[in-house]
Amino acid sequence: MEPETSVILPVRSGARFVVQAIISVLEQLGDDDELLVVDDGSTDETPAIVAEIAIIASTGSPVVAAASRRPATWASPPSGASL
């Protein structure tokens, strides 16, 4: 099933704020919506934080997928998700 709404959240070196930003967006999404978090080459802990949230979210309703310009930090989308 295709998501009704897709929200793209770009982030770069935003470890201090990324969790709250993701929570804020997820609170506004419906069950048929998705959130795509795209890391733009962060030099802090942002990629690891986003990857962990993507793993946790794979069991929840809205989909969180993480991508990064640094291939070593890419997180796999939850099963059933497509980028």
C-alpha positions as CSV (number, residue, x, y, z in Angstrom):
1,M,0.0,0.0,0.0
2,E,1.3,3.4,-1.0
3,P,1.6,6.0,1.8
4,E,-1.0,8.7,1.8
5,T,1.5,11.4,2.8
6,S,5.3,11.3,2.7
7,V,7.3,13.7,4.8
8,I,11.0,14.2,4.1
9,L,13.1,15.5,7.0
10,P,16.6,16.5,6.0
11,V,19.2,16.7,8.7
12,R,22.9,17.4,9.0
13,S,24.8,17.2,12.3
14,G,21.6,17.7,14.2
15,A,22.0,15.0,16.9
16,R,20.9,17.5,19.5
17,F,17.6,18.1,17.8
18,V,16.8,15.1,15.5
19,V,14.9,13.0,18.1
20,Q,12.5,15.8,19.0
21,A,12.1,16.7,15.3
22,I,11.2,13.1,14.4
23,I,8.8,12.8,17.4
24,S,7.1,16.0,16.3
25,V,6.6,14.8,12.8
26,L,5.4,11.3,13.8
27,E,2.8,12.8,16.2
28,Q,1.3,14.6,13.2
29,L,1.2,11.6,10.8
30,G,-1.6,9.1,10.3
31,D,-1.3,5.3,10.0
32,D,-1.0,5.5,6.2
33,D,1.7,8.1,6.2
34,E,5.5,7.8,6.2
35,L,8.5,9.8,7.4
36,L,11.8,9.7,5.5
37,V,14.8,11.1,7.3
38,V,17.7,11.9,5.1
39,D,21.1,12.6,6.7
40,D,23.2,15.0,4.6
41,G,26.7,13.9,5.7
42,S,26.5,14.5,9.4
43,T,29.8,14.6,11.3
44,D,28.2,13.9,14.7
45,E,26.0,11.0,16.1
46,T,23.0,11.9,13.9
47,P,23.3,8.8,11.5
48,A,23.5,6.4,14.5
49,I,20.5,8.1,16.2
50,V,18.4,8.0,13.1
51,A,19.3,4.4,12.3
52,E,18.3,3.3,15.8
53,I,15.0,5.1,15.5
54,A,14.4,3.5,12.1
55,I,14.9,0.0,13.7
56,I,12.5,0.9,16.6
57,A,10.0,2.3,14.2
58,S,10.0,-0.8,12.0
59,T,7.5,-2.3,14.5
60,G,5.3,0.8,14.8
61,S,2.8,2.5,12.4
62,P,4.5,5.3,10.5
63,V,7.6,4.2,8.6
64,V,10.9,5.9,9.3
65,A,13.6,5.2,6.8
66,A,17.1,6.6,7.0
67,A,19.5,7.4,4.3
68,S,22.9,9.1,4.3
69,R,25.4,10.4,1.9
70,R,28.0,8.3,3.7
71,P,27.1,4.7,2.6
72,A,28.6,3.1,5.7
73,T,25.9,4.7,7.8
74,W,22.8,3.7,5.7
75,A,20.0,2.0,7.6
76,S,17.8,-0.5,5.9
77,P,14.2,0.5,5.6
78,P,11.8,-1.5,7.7
79,S,10.3,-4.5,5.9
80,G,7.6,-3.5,3.5
81,A,9.0,0.0,3.2
82,S,10.3,1.3,-0.1
83,L,12.4,4.3,-0.9
